[in-house]
Structure formats: structure tokens, C-alpha cells
Amino acid sequence: MIDNAIREICLAANNSNYEFLLEADLCGWLFHKMITQLNNDNKLHLDTRVNGSNDKYDVVVGEIQYPDNERAYVNPNIIAEVKIFQIGRAHV
């Protein structure tokens, strides 16, 4: 699932169909591609906490858990951290 979404995103970027400026742009595309494959399943989450960590992860696939008197989290099947490294761009 995630590999197909990444392949489509890479093709779009390599064909200059879209230029990703921020990690949020890439996460949005990844979310869109993956949610389409999951048929809008409620298992795809952005910038969320997972079981056993207070850190937030960019893209997570898994079930939401609602423990008593604790913050909700996702029990992950897939965790993806997204980074963008722009090559050949001037930074001001």
C-alpha cells in the first residue's frame, strides 16, 4: 500500500507534475494516495502519537485506542516519517 503511494508520488515529482515544498505537502499527497487505496478506512492518521511513545509521527496506519484516563493513540501497523531534501534550490 505505502510503496504504491510512494511510487506514484515519485513519478509525479520526477515528471514535474508537482513540486513538494514542505514535508506537509508530501504527507498530504501520501495521505490522499493511501486513503484511496484503503477505501476511506479509518486507519490512516497524520501527525499522531503511537502506543508507547509521546512522539508524533508523520503518517501512521493502525487502529485508534482510547485507554481509560489517558490520551488516545494509534496502535501502529505502519509508521512513516517524511523528509524533504531539496536539491539545487537557493535558500534565502
C-alpha positions as CSV (number, residue, x, y, z in Angstrom):
1,M,0.0,0.0,0.0
2,I,2.6,2.6,1.1
3,D,5.0,1.5,-1.6
4,N,2.4,2.1,-4.4
5,A,1.6,5.5,-3.0
6,I,5.3,6.5,-2.8
7,R,5.9,5.2,-6.4
8,E,3.0,7.4,-7.7
9,I,4.4,10.4,-5.8
10,C,7.9,9.9,-7.1
11,L,6.5,9.6,-10.7
12,A,4.6,12.9,-10.3
13,A,7.7,14.7,-8.9
14,N,10.1,13.2,-11.5
15,N,7.7,14.2,-14.3
16,S,7.5,17.7,-12.9
17,N,3.7,17.3,-12.3
18,Y,4.1,18.6,-8.8
19,E,6.8,20.2,-6.7
20,F,6.9,19.5,-3.0
21,L,7.9,22.5,-1.0
22,L,7.3,21.3,2.6
23,E,7.0,17.9,4.3
24,A,3.3,18.7,4.9
25,D,2.8,18.8,1.1
26,L,4.3,15.3,0.8
27,C,2.4,14.0,3.7
28,G,-0.8,15.3,2.2
29,W,-0.2,13.6,-1.1
30,L,0.8,10.4,0.7
31,F,-2.4,10.5,2.8
32,H,-4.5,11.1,-0.3
33,K,-2.9,8.2,-2.2
34,M,-3.2,5.8,0.7
35,I,-6.7,6.7,1.8
36,T,-7.8,6.0,-1.8
37,Q,-6.3,2.5,-1.5
38,L,-7.9,1.9,1.9
39,N,-11.3,2.9,0.6
40,N,-11.5,5.7,3.2
41,D,-10.8,3.3,6.1
42,N,-10.4,4.9,9.5
43,K,-6.9,3.5,10.0
44,L,-4.8,6.3,8.4
45,H,-3.6,9.2,10.5
46,L,-1.3,12.2,10.2
47,D,1.0,13.7,12.8
48,T,-0.2,11.4,15.6
49,R,1.0,9.5,18.7
50,V,1.5,5.8,18.7
51,N,1.4,3.2,21.5
52,G,4.4,3.5,23.8
53,S,5.6,6.9,22.7
54,N,4.8,10.6,23.3
55,D,6.4,11.5,19.9
56,K,4.2,12.2,16.9
57,Y,4.8,10.5,13.6
58,D,4.1,11.9,10.1
59,V,1.9,9.1,8.7
60,V,0.6,6.1,10.7
61,V,-1.6,3.2,9.7
62,G,-3.4,1.5,12.6
63,E,-6.3,1.3,15.0
64,I,-7.2,4.1,17.4
65,Q,-7.1,3.1,21.0
66,Y,-8.9,5.0,23.8
67,P,-7.4,3.9,27.1
68,D,-9.2,5.0,30.3
69,N,-7.9,8.3,31.7
70,E,-5.2,8.5,29.1
71,R,-4.6,10.3,25.8
72,A,-5.8,8.4,22.7
73,Y,-3.1,6.9,20.5
74,V,-2.8,4.6,17.4
75,N,-1.7,1.0,17.7
76,P,0.5,1.1,14.6
77,N,0.9,-1.3,11.7
78,I,3.0,1.1,9.6
79,I,4.8,4.3,10.7
80,A,6.3,6.7,8.1
81,E,8.5,9.7,8.8
82,V,8.7,12.1,5.8
83,K,11.7,14.3,5.0
84,I,12.3,16.6,2.0
85,F,15.8,17.5,0.9
86,Q,15.6,20.0,-2.0
87,I,18.5,19.9,-4.4
88,G,19.5,22.9,-6.4
89,R,17.3,25.4,-4.7
90,A,18.6,28.7,-3.3
91,H,17.8,29.3,0.3
92,V,17.1,32.9,1.3
